[in-house]
Amino acid sequence: MIKAKCSQFGNCPLADGKIHTVESIADHPCELRRDGGQCGLEEVKKTPVAVPGWLRPAAIVGAGLLALGSAGGAAWYFFMRAPTCEVSKVQSLLALAPAVAELESAGLDCLAAAKHTGDIVQMALAAQTLRAADAKGSAKASAALGRLFDPLKRPELEAESKSPQALPATDPRTAVRFYDRAAKLGDADARVAAAALRQKFDLPDTAGVQAGKDGGPLAVPGHPDIFQRVIAKPGAVLASAPGSMQGQALKPFDLFYVFGTRGDWLNVGRRLDRGAEGWIPAEKAQDWNVMLVMRYAPQGQRRPVAFFKDELTIKSLISQPGAADSLDAIIASADSGEPDPRLVAVEDRSVDWQAQPYVMPILQASMAVADDGRNVTLARIGSLAGGAAVAAPTRAPASCAGNPAAAAIHQVVFVIDTTSSMGPYIEGVKRISSAWQREVMARGLSDRFRFGVVGYRNNMQDPAQAGLEYVTRTYLPLSAGANAEAFAAAMRQVAPATVSTHSFDEDAVAGLNEALALDWSGGCGVRLMFLVTDAGALKSDDPKARHQGIGLSTIAARAREASIKPIVVHIGTPEAKAARNLEPAEATYREAFANAAGEGYFNLNNGSAQAFDAYLAGIGPLIGKVADEKAGKLSSRPQTTPGQVPDITTQVLTELFSVQQRFVGAAAGAQAATFTESWTSDRDLADLNREALEVSVFLTRRQLSQLAEQTERLVNTARQAKLESDRFFGMLRVVAAATSQDPARFSGDVARLDAMMPSFLKLLPYRSDVLSLTAEDWRAMGAAKQDAFLRRLSEKLAFYRAIEQDQSKWRALGDSNRDNAVALVPLRQMP
């Protein structure tokens, strides 16, 4: 029996970050090993601590004294004390111009102390200090950093550490770079460690030469259908031959395929059909095989995003109480003239990210655990203004020219369920529209607002529902004349249906889809879309739904792309309660539109008309704030109480505040700042309920088409098999044999759906509903969950097909040819 641990493959049953007792490495029951793959299982060996000869007498004396009791213990600590790392002293050292030996000693001491105590702050300081020593040519620092990132050394390092969570994410390429530096300075052990990593992870030897098959680009190891890609770093030059310093200057983030390597140089080209164009030094290129990116989430109540020099700084922030105060102080330092030395940059809230989209390539990702036990995604990113580098597709209009605060138009659309149970609430919207008309006109704001009204009901195919009149009707489109007076007039035309619909769920998707199709491009102010209903929404696979395959999640994604804020007003009418529709409807609306803080959904459970009127009145303060805006007085950020869902007034005024911050930047001609690499998080570090950055992936036309085709095959096969698990997977084996990259894996009891899905999905850092699903899992779901599973896939399939057909979604990266265009797909939309 031996102690072993696997930290490499998620498909390995022992890849859970723990140490296991197994018979032997060779007998390990991992299918990856049986298929000839490289399993990450390694024996964990504890290395005995060697005591230097000159210390042995002290050790003997210490051992004797220890036996004498507490006095002996004190003497032992005197002779053999634990390593120390005084944070303030090391920080002061870094602020000076220390010698390499000082940096090396301080860094190694902090590393040892951090392992001993599990202190993340000390670990972050150790990494920072060792990097400074590495930059000055310290072989010991380079080797220590290599070991810190080495996945093969991680079991040893975790065994030495009190808290493995304090260790940074492993990265074999980073480890090899540090080892190579140490080897060039004469460290033989580092040379051996680098060679082991190259062999294990199929990394190119800097002294070797690689070339793609038949003149094509190199494939990603283990994924023959994915080509190696890199993006150019600032200062990169495309040279005609390895070693040449002359050539074409490249723009940061130009995208290239790798056709071969020679030493420290990459032979690259922009197009698959034209081959290699020249050479780039490896140090001026960044791997980007999986084109993951981050984009800023809607601002709302979240804090500005902070970008840090290293991963461990973020870990130290989220692992300790009081993160909000610490982050606020760090962000404030950016404006003080003396920025925190851990910072690289802070998001500029005055820049209009719709007009100047930031698309930040993710170069490395890892997970961290906050002090409340929640998982947070950390990412090393490369960043540059979208207009100068990676252009994000967007339909949002450009900022208003000149002085936007003096010309902004704010747009508010009501999407109203006009079925028979909604009469009192339709009257409520009528009353508020008349009140707003009077106030807007009295304040001289008719040119500052545009309103829209869309009514929706349900399917009218059955004769009994013929009297419904419509499925959707636009009572007031967003147009130049859609002012408050037109809003009140339009609402006077709205009336509840006199005929019941075929189900309590109504076709809310049809109404929201019609609202999204309105012309929202007329203004650069807030964009609010209120859904007012007492019912759930027809499911995307309901045969009576107008838009088959389109669900609420698709509507939410489209609204987000267009910078429209949807807010659901869900009313607990007596009819809804009698139909037991409230809870299932709330679950679907929350899942689609509410963030983790609960914003975007309101449940008026008592169903009274007075409560609804009070809710609508809470939107009214927007008019007064827009009057202030016209007078040149912009809003301050509304205050919120942690742990409580902000009321409707706060949510609406927060949207206005975010827009007005961009007014300031547009008036001043603000431009997105440029910076290169940094670490950040997808959550607001001060409030992990709030999303700060959205993770997306660029897919080529070939990849998106392949994804859509295989998803469609999967859904159609399941429908054809009528959800019978054995029949379903039996039919999938046939489909996989004709379409998958590795049909041999789709066999026997270990059959999984990943065998027929595109290979690139396995490289994405997300939890897939599909890839790990087995016949046993499918059988255990039951009919209802199987149906919901396939409905979600169908909605995502419709999303893929819509992107395929929408030419505005496709972009070329850098100077790449448009034939190799890519589209941006949010990670949440992957299967």
C-alpha positions in Angstrom: 0.0 0.0 0.0 1.2 3.5 -0.8 0.0 7.1 -0.4 -0.9 8.7 -3.7 -2.6 11.8 -5.0 -3.9 12.9 -8.4 -4.2 16.6 -9.1 -4.1 16.7 -12.9 -7.3 15.1 -14.5 -10.8 15.9 -13.5 -11.9 12.5 -14.9 -9.6 10.6 -12.5 -11.7 9.2 -9.6 -8.9 10.3 -7.2 -8.5 13.8 -8.6 -10.1 15.4 -5.6 -7.1 17.2 -4.0 -6.7 14.6 -1.3 -4.2 11.9 -0.5 -5.4 8.3 -0.9 -4.1 4.9 0.0 -3.9 2.6 -3.1 -2.3 -0.8 -3.8 0.1 0.6 -6.4 0.3 3.2 -9.1 0.1 0.5 -11.8 -3.1 -0.9 -10.4 -4.8 2.5 -10.3 -8.3 2.1 -11.8 -8.3 5.1 -14.0 -9.8 4.9 -17.5 -7.3 7.5 -18.8 -4.5 5.2 -17.9 -6.1 2.2 -19.6 -6.6 4.2 -22.7 -2.9 5.1 -22.8 -3.4 8.6 -21.5 -1.2 10.3 -18.9 -2.9 10.0 -15.5 -1.8 12.5 -12.9 -1.6 10.0 -10.1 1.7 10.3 -8.2 3.1 8.7 -5.1 3.4 11.1 -2.1 6.7 10.6 -0.5 7.7 12.5 2.6 11.3 13.6 2.4 13.2 13.2 5.6 14.6 16.5 6.9 18.4 16.4 6.8 20.1 18.1 9.7 23.4 19.8 8.7 26.4 18.4 10.5 27.1 21.6 12.3 23.6 21.6 13.8 23.6 18.0 15.0 25.1 18.8 18.4 22.5 21.5 18.8 19.8 19.1 17.9 21.0 16.5 20.4 21.2 19.2 23.1 17.7 20.4 22.2 16.3 16.9 22.3 17.8 16.4 25.8 16.5 19.7 27.0 13.0 18.9 25.6 12.9 15.8 27.8 13.5 18.1 30.9 10.1 19.9 30.3 9.2 23.5 29.5 12.6 24.9 30.0 13.9 22.3 27.5 11.2 23.3 25.1 12.2 26.9 25.3 15.8 26.1 24.6 14.9 23.9 21.7 12.9 26.8 20.1 16.0 29.0 20.6 18.2 26.5 18.7 15.7 25.3 16.1 13.0 28.0 15.8 10.4 28.2 13.1 11.0 30.4 10.1 9.8 34.0 10.3 8.5 36.6 7.9 7.9 40.0 9.3 5.6 41.5 6.6 6.3 45.2 7.4 10.1 44.7 7.3 10.0 42.8 3.9 7.7 45.4 2.4 10.1 48.1 3.5 12.9 46.1 1.9 11.1 45.9 -1.4 10.6 49.7 -1.4 14.4 50.2 -1.4 16.9 48.9 -3.9 18.0 45.7 -2.1 20.8 43.4 -3.3 19.8 40.1 -4.8 21.1 38.2 -1.8 18.8 40.2 0.5 15.8 39.6 -1.7 16.6 35.9 -2.1 17.0 35.4 1.7 13.8 37.3 2.5 11.8 35.5 -0.1 12.9 32.1 0.9 12.3 32.9 4.6 8.7 34.1 3.8 8.1 31.1 1.7 9.1 28.8 4.5 7.1 30.8 7.0 4.0 30.7 4.8 4.2 27.0 4.5 4.6 26.7 8.3 1.7 29.0 9.2 -0.6 28.7 6.2 -0.7 32.6 6.0 -1.7 33.7 2.5 -0.4 37.2 3.1 3.1 35.8 3.8 2.8 33.5 0.7 1.9 36.5 -1.5 4.9 38.4 -0.1 7.2 35.4 -0.7 6.2 35.2 -4.3 6.6 39.0 -4.8 10.0 39.0 -3.2 11.3 35.9 -5.0 10.1 37.4 -8.3 12.2 40.5 -7.6 15.2 38.3 -6.8 14.5 36.2 -10.0 14.6 39.4 -12.0 18.0 40.1 -10.7 19.4 36.7 -11.6 19.0 34.6 -8.5 19.1 30.9 -9.4 17.7 29.9 -5.9 14.7 32.3 -6.4 14.0 31.0 -9.9 14.2 27.4 -8.7 11.9 28.1 -5.7 9.3 29.8 -8.0 9.5 26.9 -10.4 8.8 24.5 -7.6 5.9 26.7 -6.4 4.1 26.3 -9.8 5.3 22.8 -10.6 2.3 20.4 -10.6 4.6 17.4 -10.2 6.0 18.9 -7.0 2.7 20.0 -5.7 2.1 16.8 -3.6 5.4 17.4 -1.8 4.6 21.1 -1.3 1.2 20.4 0.0 2.6 17.8 2.5 5.0 20.5 3.7 2.3 23.2 4.0 -0.1 23.7 6.9 -2.7 25.2 4.5 -2.5 24.0 0.8 -5.1 26.6 0.0 -2.5 29.3 0.4 -0.5 27.8 -2.6 -0.9 29.4 -6.0 -2.5 27.4 -8.9 0.0 25.1 -10.7 1.0 25.9 -14.2 3.6 23.7 -15.9 4.6 26.3 -18.5 5.3 28.9 -15.9 7.2 26.4 -13.8 9.4 25.5 -16.9 10.2 29.1 -17.5 11.5 29.6 -14.0 13.3 26.3 -14.0 15.0 27.2 -17.3 16.3 30.5 -15.8 17.7 28.6 -12.8 19.3 26.0 -15.2 21.0 28.7 -17.2 22.5 30.0 -13.9 23.9 26.5 -13.2 21.2 24.8 -11.2 21.3 21.1 -12.4 18.3 20.1 -10.3 16.2 22.8 -12.1 17.3 21.4 -15.5 16.0 17.9 -14.4 12.7 19.3 -13.1 12.1 21.2 -16.4 12.8 18.1 -18.4 10.3 16.1 -16.3 7.6 18.7 -16.9 8.3 18.8 -20.6 8.0 15.0 -20.8 4.9 14.9 -18.7 3.0 17.7 -20.4 4.4 17.4 -23.9 5.9 20.9 -23.7 8.4 21.9 -26.4 12.1 21.8 -25.5 13.7 25.2 -26.0 16.5 23.5 -27.8 14.3 21.3 -30.0 12.4 22.0 -33.2 8.7 21.2 -33.8 6.6 21.3 -36.9 3.0 20.7 -37.7 1.7 17.7 -39.7 1.8 18.3 -43.5 2.7 21.9 -43.0 -0.3 22.6 -40.9 -0.4 24.2 -37.4 0.6 22.3 -34.3 -2.2 20.7 -32.3 -2.8 21.1 -28.6 -1.4 18.0 -26.9 -4.2 15.5 -26.3 -6.7 17.4 -28.5 -5.8 16.7 -32.2 -8.8 18.8 -33.4 -7.6 22.0 -31.6 -4.8 24.1 -33.1 -2.2 25.9 -31.0 -2.8 29.7 -31.0 -1.0 32.6 -29.4 -1.6 36.3 -29.1 1.1 38.9 -29.5 2.3 40.8 -26.5 3.1 44.5 -26.6 6.4 45.1 -28.4 6.2 41.9 -30.5 7.8 41.9 -34.0 7.1 39.4 -36.7 10.6 38.5 -38.0 11.6 36.7 -41.2 13.9 34.3 -39.3 14.6 33.1 -35.8 16.9 35.5 -33.9 16.2 38.5 -36.1 15.3 41.7 -34.4 14.0 43.3 -37.5 10.5 42.8 -38.9 6.9 43.9 -38.9 5.7 45.5 -35.6 2.6 43.8 -34.3 -0.4 45.1 -32.4 -1.0 43.7 -29.0 -3.4 40.7 -29.1 -2.9 40.0 -32.8 -3.9 36.3 -33.1 -1.7 33.7 -34.7 -1.6 29.9 -35.3 1.6 28.2 -34.3 3.1 26.2 -37.2 6.3 25.2 -35.6 9.0 26.1 -33.1 12.8 26.5 -33.1 14.5 27.1 -29.8 12.8 30.1 -28.2 11.0 31.1 -31.4 7.6 30.3 -32.7 6.8 30.0 -36.5 3.4 31.6 -36.8 0.7 32.6 -39.3 -2.7 34.4 -39.1 -4.5 32.1 -41.5 -4.8 28.3 -41.7 -4.9 28.3 -45.5 -1.7 30.4 -46.0 0.7 28.8 -43.5 3.4 30.4 -41.5 4.3 34.1 -42.1 7.3 34.6 -39.8 8.8 34.2 -36.4 8.0 35.6 -32.9 10.1 35.2 -29.8 8.2 32.9 -27.4 8.5 35.5 -24.6 6.6 37.9 -26.8 3.7 35.5 -27.4 1.0 34.3 -25.0 -0.7 30.9 -25.3 -4.4 31.3 -26.1 -5.6 27.9 -27.3 -8.9 28.2 -25.6 -10.0 31.8 -26.3 -11.6 32.7 -23.0 -12.2 36.3 -22.2 -13.7 38.5 -19.5 -16.0 41.4 -20.0 -17.2 43.9 -17.4 -20.6 43.0 -15.9 -23.3 45.7 -15.7 -22.1 48.2 -13.1 -25.1 48.4 -10.8 -24.1 48.3 -7.1 -20.8 46.5 -7.6 -17.5 48.2 -6.8 -15.0 49.1 -9.6 -12.9 46.0 -10.6 -9.4 46.0 -9.2 -6.5 44.3 -11.1 -3.6 43.0 -9.1 0.0 41.9 -9.8 -0.5 38.4 -8.5 -3.1 35.8 -7.6 -2.1 35.5 -3.9 -3.0 39.1 -3.2 -6.6 38.4 -4.1 -6.6 35.1 -2.1 -5.4 37.1 0.9 -8.2 39.6 0.5 -11.1 37.2 0.2 -9.8 34.8 2.9 -10.0 37.4 5.7 -13.0 39.3 7.2 -13.3 42.9 6.3 -12.6 42.5 2.6 -14.9 45.4 1.7 -12.9 47.9 3.8 -9.6 46.6 2.5 -10.8 46.8 -1.2 -12.2 50.3 -0.7 -8.8 51.5 0.6 -7.0 49.9 -2.2 -9.3 51.4 -4.9 -9.1 54.8 -3.2 -5.3 54.6 -3.3 -5.5 54.6 -7.1 -6.9 58.2 -7.0 -4.6 59.4 -4.3 -1.4 59.6 -6.4 0.2 56.9 -4.3 -1.4 53.6 -5.5 -1.2 50.5 -3.5 2.0 48.6 -4.8 -0.1 45.4 -5.3 -2.3 47.2 -7.9 -1.9 47.1 -11.7 -5.1 49.1 -12.5 -8.6 49.9 -11.4 -11.6 50.0 -13.7 -12.4 53.5 -14.9 -16.2 53.9 -14.2 -16.3 57.0 -16.5 -15.5 55.0 -19.6 -18.5 53.8 -21.7 -17.7 50.1 -21.9 -20.4 49.7 -24.6 -18.7 52.2 -26.9 -15.1 51.1 -25.9 -15.6 47.4 -24.9 -12.8 45.8 -22.9 -12.3 42.2 -23.9 -9.7 40.6 -21.6 -8.2 37.3 -22.7 -7.9 34.8 -19.8 -4.4 33.5 -19.8 -4.8 31.3 -16.7 -7.6 30.5 -14.3 -7.8 29.0 -10.8 -10.3 28.6 -8.0 -10.1 30.2 -4.5 -12.2 29.7 -1.4 -13.5 32.8 0.4 -13.7 33.2 4.2 -17.4 32.1 4.0 -16.5 28.9 2.1 -17.7 30.2 -1.3 -15.7 29.3 -4.5 -14.4 32.3 -6.5 -12.9 32.2 -9.9 -9.5 34.0 -10.2 -8.0 34.7 -13.6 -4.7 36.0 -15.0 -5.8 38.2 -17.9 -4.3 40.4 -20.6 -6.1 43.6 -21.1 -6.2 46.4 -23.7 -8.9 48.8 -24.9 -11.3 47.0 -27.2 -11.0 49.5 -30.0 -7.2 49.1 -30.1 -7.1 45.3 -29.7 -9.8 42.7 -29.3 -13.1 44.2 -30.5 -16.2 42.9 -28.7 -19.3 42.5 -30.8 -22.0 44.8 -29.5 -25.3 46.3 -30.7 -25.3 49.0 -28.1 -25.1 52.6 -29.5 -22.1 54.8 -29.1 -22.1 57.4 -26.4 -23.9 60.7 -27.1 -21.5 63.1 -28.6 -20.6 66.4 -27.0 -22.3 66.8 -23.6 -24.3 63.6 -23.0 -25.7 64.8 -19.7 -27.5 67.5 -21.6 -28.8 65.2 -24.3 -29.5 61.9 -22.7 -32.8 60.1 -23.4 -34.0 57.5 -20.8 -36.1 54.6 -22.1 -38.7 52.7 -20.0 -40.7 49.8 -21.5 -43.6 48.0 -19.8 -44.2 44.4 -20.9 -47.7 43.6 -19.5 -49.5 40.4 -19.1 -53.0 41.5 -20.3 -54.9 38.3 -19.5 -58.2 38.3 -17.6 -56.7 38.2 -14.0 -54.6 41.3 -14.6 -57.3 44.0 -14.6 -56.5 45.8 -11.3 -52.8 46.0 -12.2 -53.3 47.3 -15.7 -55.3 50.0 -14.0 -52.4 50.7 -11.7 -50.0 51.2 -14.7 -52.6 53.6 -16.2 -52.7 55.6 -13.0 -48.9 55.9 -12.8 -48.6 56.8 -16.5 -51.0 59.7 -15.9 -49.1 60.8 -12.8 -45.8 60.6 -14.7 -47.2 62.5 -17.6 -48.1 65.4 -15.3 -44.7 65.4 -13.6 -42.6 65.1 -16.7 -44.5 67.9 -18.4 -44.3 70.1 -15.3 -40.6 69.7 -15.1 -40.0 70.2 -18.8 -38.6 66.7 -19.4 -40.7 65.6 -22.3 -37.6 65.3 -24.5 -35.7 63.2 -21.8 -38.0 60.1 -21.7 -39.2 57.6 -24.2 -41.7 54.9 -23.2 -42.9 51.7 -24.7 -45.8 49.4 -24.0 -46.1 45.8 -25.1 -49.0 43.5 -24.1 -49.0 39.7 -24.3 -51.4 36.9 -23.8 -51.2 33.3 -25.1 -51.8 30.9 -28.0 -55.1 31.4 -29.9 -55.2 28.2 -32.0 -58.0 26.5 -30.1 -61.5 27.8 -31.0 -62.1 28.5 -27.3 -59.3 31.1 -27.2 -60.2 32.8 -30.5 -61.5 35.8 -28.5 -58.0 36.5 -27.0 -57.4 38.9 -30.0 -53.6 38.7 -29.9 -50.5 36.8 -28.6 -48.5 40.1 -28.5 -49.4 43.7 -29.3 -47.2 46.7 -29.3 -49.3 49.6 -27.9 -46.5 52.1 -28.0 -43.2 51.6 -29.8 -40.0 53.3 -28.8 -39.8 56.3 -31.1 -39.2 60.0 -31.2 -42.8 60.7 -30.2 -43.0 58.1 -27.4 -43.0 60.7 -24.6 -44.9 60.6 -21.3 -48.1 62.0 -22.9 -48.0 59.2 -25.5 -47.4 56.7 -22.8 -50.5 57.7 -20.9 -52.5 57.7 -24.1 -51.3 54.2 -25.0 -52.1 52.8 -21.6 -55.7 54.0 -22.0 -56.0 51.5 -24.9 -54.9 48.6 -22.8 -57.5 46.3 -21.3 -57.6 42.8 -19.9 -58.7 39.9 -22.0 -62.4 38.7 -21.7 -61.5 35.1 -22.6 -59.4 32.7 -20.5 -56.2 31.3 -21.9 -55.5 27.6 -22.3 -53.0 27.5 -19.3 -52.1 29.7 -16.4 -48.6 30.1 -17.7 -48.7 32.8 -20.5 -46.4 33.5 -23.4 -44.1 35.9 -21.6 -41.2 35.1 -23.9 -43.2 36.3 -26.9 -43.9 39.6 -25.1 -40.3 40.1 -24.0 -39.0 39.2 -27.4 -41.2 41.8 -29.0 -40.0 44.4 -26.5 -36.4 43.6 -27.3 -37.1 44.1 -31.0 -38.1 47.7 -30.4 -35.7 50.4 -31.4 -33.7 51.0 -28.3 -30.9 52.9 -30.2 -32.4 56.4 -29.8 -30.8 57.3 -26.4 -27.8 56.8 -24.2 -29.6 56.9 -20.9 -31.0 54.1 -18.8 -32.8 51.2 -20.5 -35.4 49.6 -18.2 -37.8 46.8 -19.2 -40.5 45.9 -16.6 -42.3 42.6 -17.0 -45.6 42.8 -15.1 -47.4 39.5 -14.6 -49.0 37.1 -12.2 -48.2 34.0 -14.2 -45.2 31.9 -15.2 -43.9 31.7 -18.8 -44.6 29.0 -21.3 -41.6 26.7 -21.6 -39.4 26.8 -24.7 -40.6 23.4 -25.9 -44.3 24.0 -25.2 -46.0 23.3 -28.6 -48.2 26.4 -28.1 -45.3 28.8 -27.5 -44.8 31.3 -30.3 -41.0 31.0 -30.3 -39.9 27.4 -30.1 -36.6 26.8 -28.5 -36.3 30.3 -27.0 -36.6 30.6 -23.2 -36.2 33.2 -20.5 -32.5 32.6 -20.3 -32.1 33.5 -24.0 -34.1 36.7 -23.4 -31.9 37.6 -20.4 -28.7 37.1 -22.5 -30.0 39.2 -25.3 -31.0 42.0 -22.9 -27.6 42.0 -21.4 -25.9 42.3 -24.7 -28.1 45.3 -25.5 -27.5 47.0 -22.1 -31.2 46.6 -21.2 -32.1 46.0 -17.5 -35.0 43.6 -17.2 -37.0 43.7 -13.9 -39.7 41.2 -13.2 -42.8 42.4 -11.1 -44.4 39.1 -10.1 -47.9 39.6 -8.5 -49.4 37.0 -6.2 -53.0 37.3 -7.4 -55.7 35.0 -5.9 -55.9 33.3 -9.3 -52.1 32.5 -9.2 -52.3 31.2 -5.7 -55.3 29.0 -6.6 -53.5 27.6 -9.6 -50.4 26.9 -7.4 -48.4 28.8 -10.0 -46.5 31.3 -7.7 -43.5 29.1 -6.6 -42.6 27.5 -9.9 -43.0 30.8 -11.7 -40.8 32.6 -9.2 -38.1 29.9 -9.6 -38.0 30.4 -13.4 -38.0 34.2 -13.2 -35.3 34.3 -10.5 -33.1 31.9 -12.4 -33.3 33.9 -15.6 -33.3 37.5 -14.4 -32.2 37.9 -10.7 -28.6 38.2 -9.7 -27.1 36.5 -6.6 -28.1 39.6 -4.6 -31.7 39.2 -5.6 -31.9 42.3 -7.8 -34.0 42.0 -10.9 -37.0 40.2 -9.4 -39.8 41.5 -7.1 -42.5 39.3 -5.6 -45.6 41.2 -4.6 -46.9 38.2 -2.8 -50.0 39.8 -1.2 -51.3 40.7 -4.6 -53.1 43.9 -3.5 -53.6 46.7 -6.0 -52.4 49.2 -3.3 -49.1 47.3 -2.9 -48.6 47.4 -6.7 -49.3 51.1 -6.8 -46.7 51.7 -4.1 -44.2 49.6 -6.1 -44.8 51.7 -9.2 -44.5 54.9 -7.1 -41.0 53.7 -6.2 -39.9 54.2 -9.8 -41.0 57.8 -9.8 -37.9 59.3 -8.2 -36.2 58.7 -11.5 -38.0 61.7 -12.9 -36.6 64.0 -10.2 -33.1 62.8 -10.7 -33.3 63.3 -14.4 -34.5 66.9 -13.8 -31.3 67.3 -11.7 -29.3 65.8 -14.5 -30.8 68.3 -17.0 -29.8 71.1 -14.6 -26.2 69.8 -14.5 -26.4 68.0 -11.1 -25.5 64.3 -11.4 -26.5 61.6 -8.9 -24.5 60.0 -6.2 -24.4 56.3 -5.6 -27.5 55.1 -3.8 -26.7 53.5 -0.4 -27.6 49.8 0.2 -27.7 47.6 3.3 -25.5 44.4 3.0 -27.6 41.2 3.0 -30.8 43.0 2.0 -32.3 43.2 -1.6 -32.3 46.9 -2.6 -35.8 48.3 -3.2 -37.0 49.3 -6.6 -36.1 53.0 -6.1 -32.5 52.0 -5.3 -32.2 49.7 -8.2 -33.5 52.2 -10.7 -31.4 55.1 -9.4 -28.3 52.8 -9.4 -28.9 52.3 -13.1 -29.0 56.1 -13.5 -25.9 56.6 -11.5 -24.0 54.1 -13.6 -25.0 55.8 -16.8 -24.2 59.2 -15.5 -20.7 58.1 -14.5 -20.1 57.4 -18.2 -21.5 60.8 -19.0 -18.6 62.3 -17.1 -16.1 60.3 -19.0 -17.6 61.0 -22.4 -17.7 64.7 -21.8 -14.0 64.6 -20.9 -13.1 62.4 -23.8 -12.1 59.6 -21.5 -10.4 56.6 -23.1 -10.0 53.1 -21.7 -6.6 52.8 -20.1 -4.2 50.2 -21.6 -2.4 47.6 -19.5 -1.1 44.1 -20.2 -1.2 41.4 -17.6 -2.8 41.2 -14.1 -4.9 39.0 -11.8 -8.6 39.6 -11.0 -11.8 37.9 -10.0 -15.2 37.3 -11.6 -16.9 38.5 -8.4 -17.0 41.8 -6.6 -14.3 41.0 -3.9 -16.2 43.1 -1.4 -19.6 41.4 -2.0 -19.3 38.0 -3.6 -23.0 38.0 -4.4 -22.3 40.5 -7.2 -20.8 39.6 -10.5 -17.9 41.9 -11.6 -16.8 40.2 -14.8 -18.5 37.9 -17.2 -16.6 35.0 -18.6 -17.1 34.3 -22.3 -15.4 32.3 -25.0 -14.6 33.2 -28.6 -15.7 30.4 -30.9 -14.8 30.2 -34.6 -17.5 29.5 -37.1 -16.3 25.9 -37.3 -16.4 25.4 -33.6 -19.8 27.0 -33.1 -21.3 25.0 -36.0 -19.8 21.8 -34.6 -21.2 22.7 -31.2 -24.7 23.4 -32.6 -24.7 20.3 -34.7 -23.7 17.9 -31.9 -26.1 19.6 -29.5 -28.9 19.2 -32.0 -28.0 15.5 -32.5 -28.1 14.9 -28.8 -31.5 16.6 -28.4 -33.1 14.9 -31.4 -31.8 11.5 -30.4 -33.3 11.9 -26.9 -36.6 13.0 -28.3 -36.6 10.1 -30.8 -35.8 7.7 -28.0 -38.7 9.1 -25.9 -36.4 9.6 -23.0 -35.8 5.9 -22.4 -32.3 5.8 -20.9 -31.1 2.5 -22.3 -32.5 3.3 -25.8 -31.2 6.9 -25.6 -27.6 5.9 -24.9 -27.8 3.0 -27.3 -28.8 5.3 -30.1 -26.1 7.8 -29.1 -23.4 5.1 -29.5 -24.4 5.0 -33.2 -24.3 8.8 -33.5 -21.0 8.9 -31.7 -19.5 6.3 -34.0 -20.1 8.6 -36.9 -19.5 12.0 -35.4 -17.2 11.9 -32.3 -13.5 12.5 -32.2 -12.9 9.3 -30.2 -15.9 6.9 -30.6 -14.0 4.1 -28.8 -14.5 5.9 -25.5 -18.2 5.8 -26.0 -18.7 2.1 -25.0 -19.7 -0.1 -22.1 -20.7 1.1 -18.7 -18.4 4.1 -18.7 -20.2 5.7 -21.7 -20.5 9.5 -21.3 -21.9 12.2 -23.5 -18.5 13.9 -23.8 -17.6 11.4 -26.4 -19.8 13.0 -29.0 -19.4 16.7 -28.0 -16.6 18.9 -29.4 -13.2 18.3 -27.9 -12.6 22.0 -27.0 -15.4 21.9 -24.4 -13.1 19.8 -22.2 -10.6 22.6 -22.0 -13.1 25.2 -20.7 -13.1 25.9 -16.9 -16.8 25.3 -16.2 -19.0 22.6 -14.8 -20.8 21.1 -17.8 -24.3 19.6 -17.6 -23.4 17.4 -20.5 -19.8 16.2 -20.5 -19.9 13.9 -17.5 -23.4 12.6 -17.9 -23.6 8.8 -18.0 -26.4 6.3 -18.7 -26.7 5.7 -14.9 -27.0 9.5 -14.3 -29.6 9.8 -17.0 -31.6 6.9 -15.6 -31.6 8.4 -12.1 -32.9 11.8 -13.3 -36.5 10.7 -13.9 -38.7 11.9 -16.6 -39.3 15.4 -15.3 -35.6 16.3 -14.9 -34.7 14.6 -18.2 -37.3 16.9 -19.9 -35.9 20.0 -18.1 -32.4 19.0 -19.1 -33.3 18.7 -22.8 -35.3 21.9 -22.6 -32.2 23.8 -21.4 -30.1 22.3 -24.2 -32.8 23.2 -26.8 -32.7 26.8 -25.6 -28.9 26.9 -25.9 -29.1 25.4 -29.3 -31.5 28.2 -30.4 -29.0 30.7 -29.0 -26.2 29.2 -31.1 -28.3 29.2 -34.3 -29.2 32.9 -33.7 -25.5 33.8 -33.4 -24.6 31.8 -36.6 -27.2 33.9 -38.5 -26.4 37.3 -37.0 -23.5 38.7 -38.9 -23.1 41.6 -36.5 -21.9 39.1 -33.8 -18.8 38.0 -35.8 -15.5 39.8 -35.5 -11.9 39.3 -36.7 -9.3 39.4 -33.9 -6.4 41.7 -34.5 -5.3 41.6 -38.2 -6.8 38.1 -38.7 -8.7 37.5 -41.9 -12.5 37.7 -41.6 -12.7 34.1 -42.9 -11.4 33.1 -39.4 -13.9 35.4 -37.6 -15.1 34.5 -34.1 -18.2 35.2 -32.0 -18.4 35.8 -28.3 -20.5 33.2 -26.4 -21.0 33.6 -22.6 -19.7 30.6 -20.7 -23.1 30.2 -19.0 -24.5 29.4 -22.5 -22.2 26.5 -23.0 -23.8 23.0 -22.7 
